[in-house]
Amino acid sequence: MKAIQFHRAGGPEVLRYEEVPVPGIGPGEVLVRVHAAGINPPDWYLREGMKVMPAEMRPTLEFPLIPGTDLSGVVEAVAPDVLGFAPGDEVFGMLRFPGFDGRTYAEYVAAPASDLAHKPAGIGHVQAAGAPMALLTAWQYLIDLGHDVPSPFTGQVHQPVPITPGMTVLVNGAAGGVGHFAVQLAKWKGAHVIAVASGRHEQFLRELGADEFVDYTKTRAADVAGGVDVVIDTVGGPDSARLLTVLRRGGTMLPVFFAPYDPQETARRGIAVSNIQVRSNGPQLAEIGRLLDEGKLLVGVDSTYPLAEAGSAHARAARGHIQGKIVLRVTP
Ligand SMILES: NC(=O)c1ccc[n+]([C@@H]2O[C@H](COP(=O)([O-])OP(=O)(O)OC[C@H]3O[C@@H](n4cnc5c(N)ncnc54)[C@H](OP(=O)(O)O)[C@@H]3O)[C@@H](O)[C@H]2O)c1
């Protein structure tokens, strides 16, 4: 089969379209013919050699590596112990995350059945492949209150905040993969949603349900928003603390990316800070799939590229300002 793999860490140019063996399946696994593979930030963190992590936490990588966690495709074969999936079924999922062996940038992948769900019939493979990681992240932060695995980065267990009608939720980085799902899920739960993104995304985000839009290139959210119950910040970085002032006392900050907060300042402001690392979860995807099927959740597609042009897709990602998801088309 053909797959994208890389033999050393580096820029998008290290991604090579090569011939590799079709993987075998072990107990609990399903062989999937991949139709589309979604691109997520961990794919380029891996390609860059995990420079994003502090040196002492960086894993040792064994090359060559096939990147990718997200896929949508059709079941080709199932291990004898797998129940619930059969050849011909359309499936989607995020594989073996946290981890580096999803290997979805390929024509076939051996997938743990527990990481898969049946693809919603109402959406195509491109949309379905765009959903898993970004949507599971938004879901595990905002909706699923049973996420009790400690974050490997902070050691803390998530402190969930049920989103109820009338609450105000501010989403920073609202147009990106996680952000555009967070906007829709908060709205679905009845919240008043403030979306923060660059101006080009205003119409997209209003169509997804944003009640207010802040163009961060012109206006600081902290200057126009206040009394917010929950901030979900997908951007993070050294100056993330500026968003603390929009929260009411008793409010919650949900940093999706690394973001430093001074515990004394958050305690003084009465603000809880809680984060998770997203985890593969097929049953949860099956539950969310119903919302995708009914059109209650939409998958924004920024752009698509053929599998062979994964390097161009990564170069697109590096230019930033992503609106929704970048997806690789694996079958024509
Ligand atoms: N904790 C977890 O388990 C978990 C899971 C998934 C992802 N993540 C992390 O979450 C982050 C976001 O992931 P993603 O897939 O959503 O990324 P993405 O699709 O690349 O989206 C990032 C978005 O942020 C916007 N943005 C950039 N600078 C901004 C700023 N200063 N203010 C507001 N918006 C800004 C970008 O567009 P504009 O600048 O045009 O608005 C873009 O739409 C990544 O760092 C990823 O590693 C963490």
The ligand as a Tripos MOL2 file, in Angstrom:
@<TRIPOS>MOLECULE
LIG
   48    52     1     0     0
SMALL
NO_CHARGES

@<TRIPOS>ATOM
      1 N1         -5.3980   19.2610   25.4070 N.am      1 LIG1
      2 C1         -5.5760   18.4440   24.4010 C.2       1 LIG1
      3 O1         -5.8230   17.2490   24.5460 O.2       1 LIG1
      4 C2         -5.5390   19.0030   23.0020 C.ar      1 LIG1
      5 C3         -6.2810   18.3550   22.0090 C.ar      1 LIG1
      6 C4         -6.3020   18.9070   20.7200 C.ar      1 LIG1
      7 C5         -5.5550   20.0620   20.4550 C.ar      1 LIG1
      8 N2         -4.7980   20.6020   21.4430 N.ar      1 LIG1
      9 C6         -4.0170   21.8200   21.1780 C.3       1 LIG1
     10 O2         -4.9550   22.8670   20.9820 O.3       1 LIG1
     11 C7         -4.4340   23.7960   20.0490 C.3       1 LIG1
     12 C8         -5.4780   24.0850   18.9900 C.3       1 LIG1
     13 O3         -5.6920   22.9290   18.1930 O.3       1 LIG1
     14 P1         -6.5570   23.0420   16.8810 P.3       1 LIG1
     15 O4         -6.5770   21.7060   16.2550 O.co2     1 LIG1
     16 O5         -7.8470   23.7070   17.1850 O.co2     1 LIG1
     17 O6         -5.6180   24.0490   16.0240 O.3       1 LIG1
     18 P2         -5.9300   24.8320   14.6860 P.3       1 LIG1
     19 O7         -6.9670   24.1110   13.9180 O.co2     1 LIG1
     20 O8         -4.5930   25.1080   14.0920 O.co2     1 LIG1
     21 O9         -6.5990   26.1960   15.1510 O.3       1 LIG1
     22 C9         -5.9190   27.2450   15.7550 C.3       1 LIG1
     23 C10        -6.7840   28.5050   15.5570 C.3       1 LIG1
     24 O10        -6.3240   29.5380   16.4030 O.3       1 LIG1
     25 C11        -6.4980   30.7880   15.7210 C.3       1 LIG1
     26 N3         -5.5920   31.7470   16.3490 N.ar      1 LIG1
     27 C12        -4.2500   31.8500   16.1970 C.ar      1 LIG1
     28 N4         -3.7690   32.8450   16.9840 N.ar      1 LIG1
     29 C13        -4.8220   33.3440   17.6620 C.ar      1 LIG1
     30 C14        -4.9750   34.3590   18.6550 C.ar      1 LIG1
     31 N5         -3.9320   35.0800   19.0890 N.pl3     1 LIG1
     32 N6         -6.2180   34.5880   19.1730 N.ar      1 LIG1
     33 C15        -7.2800   33.8870   18.7390 C.ar      1 LIG1
     34 N7         -7.2040   32.9260   17.7910 N.ar      1 LIG1
     35 C16        -5.9940   32.6560   17.2570 C.ar      1 LIG1
     36 C17        -6.2250   30.4760   14.2730 C.3       1 LIG1
     37 O11        -6.9140   31.2880   13.3180 O.3       1 LIG1
     38 P3         -6.9820   32.9050   13.3090 P.3       1 LIG1
     39 O12        -5.6640   33.3830   13.8370 O.co2     1 LIG1
     40 O13        -7.1670   33.2570   11.8480 O.co2     1 LIG1
     41 O14        -8.1650   33.2760   14.1520 O.co2     1 LIG1
     42 C18        -6.7850   29.0410   14.1370 C.3       1 LIG1
     43 O15        -8.1010   29.0520   13.6430 O.3       1 LIG1
     44 C19        -3.1530   23.1890   19.4870 C.3       1 LIG1
     45 O16        -2.0610   23.8250   20.1180 O.3       1 LIG1
     46 C20        -3.2230   21.7470   19.9140 C.3       1 LIG1
     47 O17        -1.9520   21.1910   20.1330 O.3       1 LIG1
     48 C21        -4.7780   20.1150   22.7050 C.ar      1 LIG1
@<TRIPOS>BOND
     1     1     2 1
     2     2     3 2
     3     2     4 1
     4     4     5 ar
     5     4    48 ar
     6     5     6 ar
     7     6     7 ar
     8     7     8 ar
     9     8     9 1
    10     8    48 ar
    11     9    10 1
    12     9    46 1
    13    10    11 1
    14    11    12 1
    15    11    44 1
    16    12    13 1
    17    13    14 1
    18    14    15 2
    19    14    16 1
    20    14    17 1
    21    17    18 1
    22    18    19 2
    23    18    20 1
    24    18    21 1
    25    21    22 1
    26    22    23 1
    27    23    24 1
    28    23    42 1
    29    24    25 1
    30    25    26 1
    31    25    36 1
    32    26    27 ar
    33    26    35 ar
    34    27    28 ar
    35    28    29 ar
    36    29    30 ar
    37    29    35 ar
    38    30    31 1
    39    30    32 ar
    40    32    33 ar
    41    33    34 ar
    42    34    35 ar
    43    36    37 1
    44    36    42 1
    45    37    38 1
    46    38    39 2
    47    38    40 1
    48    38    41 1
    49    42    43 1
    50    44    45 1
    51    44    46 1
    52    46    47 1
@<TRIPOS>SUBSTRUCTURE
     1 LIG1         1 GROUP 0 **** ****
